[in-house]
Structure formats: structure tokens, C-alpha cells
Amino acid sequence: MTIRVGIGGWTFEPWRGTFFPKGLPHARELEHASRQVTSIEVNGTFYRSQTPKTFASWAAQVPDDFVFSLKAPRYATNRRVLAEAGESIARFVDSGLAELGDKLGPINWQFPPTKQFDPEDFGAFLALLPETTGGVALRHAVEVRHASFCTADFIALARKHKVAVIFADDDDYPAIADVTADFVYARLQRAKEEEPNGYSDAALKTWHARAKVWEGGGVPDDLPSYGEAAKGAKDKEAKDKGAKGKKKRDVFVYMINGAKVRAPAAAQALLTLV
């Protein structure tokens, strides 16, 4: 499976009795959730440190082909000088992530909306991100939320470091769909409570089509991009969607926020299309 669809976390009271069966012990919620979707983005790692024992416990509760994405700690990204984040990055990476093994997916380095693009400082931060920990390969993605990042210079910098730019479908922050790594990470945040599945059938089909293009090595032509590929028509890869030899990508799609109560239904509905 190269397209994974998931939710944010697994501890949410309104899901009890709806997504989670009535009476299910709280201690078994991860076990249940991991069998209904194919990935979960862990938000708790953004706020507090975890232990190797905790990561090992998570890995033991989910199926063999399940993958966690982790939000990196805010202490690394919510700072004035990103180049000084080395100690925070190392502390997080060495906190036991390797216990997840093959179940470790991308790491989301989310930046505050006030953080503007400074090429030198941001480049220094990306250079601090390690390629492995404990023999486990790491995949990094950045979620930037200031319009100053909507530039070709930022896209080129992300490509240089092989770091994915997270596509965040949100009303408040810029959407950047440039593909800069060998995987794609999308966070969809427009679910509506009045929709049983969070999104209309038409919207889900649209996202499925985009995910398939990403998976096949292409670039959806209906999303905003800012790198060299966005100049003129589109790059050669995007023009020739049927070209042979294009490398397939892993795709991670998360139903995040919006009407969070609908997130599991939205993820499951998209998975039926996948």
C-alpha cells in the first residue's frame, strides 16, 4: 500500500460510542483505531516527550502494516532562531522513535503562523534534521503557515534537503502543493459536521484522484504550487502524466480538525475509494 489515510490521534471523547464501540475500554482505543484506518498522526509528541517504552507499546498494539506519523516537539519549531534547534531536535529523535521500526512514518515539523521564511535560518534548520535514528530511516516534512513561504526559493531549499512540504487544506494558512521529496503528506481540514462523512462524495472523489496522481509520481494540476515546476505550463513530469519510468511515491493523507467528530468517517470513506 502506498496511499495511507488516517486521523489525528485516537483519544477524543466524541468518538466514543460513534467511531469506538460503546463500552470499549480506553486502553484499547489505539488497537481499534489502527484497524479502521491505515495511519495515525500523533499530536501528543508536539506537546510532551515520550519514552522508548511508550513507542514500543504503540507499535505492539497496531497491525504490522500500520504507520504512525509524529508531530515533532514545539520546542524545536517555535523559536526565533531555528538554527539553534539542534539540541531539541536531537532530544526528540533520540527519545525512542526507533522502537517504532517500520511503523514509523514521516515526522511533521509544524511551524507557527508567525514564522516567516528566512532562507539562511530555515536552511540551517533543515540541515540539522538527521537521516536515521537507531538504524531506522527518517522522513521529514515541514508544515509552514506563513505566506512568505510561497516562493520558489523555499521550494528549492526543501528539495535540496529532500524534505516534504506538507499540503495543508485550510482556510487560514497558505496551501503549497509542490512535491519536494519521495513522499507526499497532506492534511485535510475542511470536514463539515453536517456531512455524514465529513466531505461530500464529490470532494472525496476529487481527493482520491489527487492522491492517485501523487502516488503515480505526478503532480495534480488543480492545486497551487510555487517552485520552478509552477512557472510556465508545469514541469515535464506534470505534463506527461503517462510517462514511463516515473517513480511511485508513498502518500499520507490525514483528516485533521475541521469537524473532528467526522474525521474517522472521512478517512474510512476515502479509504474505500483507495
Buried (B, 14 or more C-beta within 10 A) or exposed (E): EBBBBBBBBBEBEEBBEEBBEEEBEEEEBBBBBBEBBBBBBBBEBBEEEBEBEBBBEBBEBBEEEBBBBBBBBBBBBBBEEBBBBBEBBBEBBEBBBBBBEEBBBBBBBBBEEEBEBBEEBBBBBBEBBEEEBEEBEBBBBBBBBBEEBBBBBBBBBBBEBBBBBBBBBBEEBBBBBBBBBEBBBBBBBBBBEEBEBBBEEEBBEBBBEBBBBBBBBBBBBEBEBBBEBBEEEBBEBBBEBEEEEEEEBBBBBBBBBBBBBBBBBBBBBBBEBB
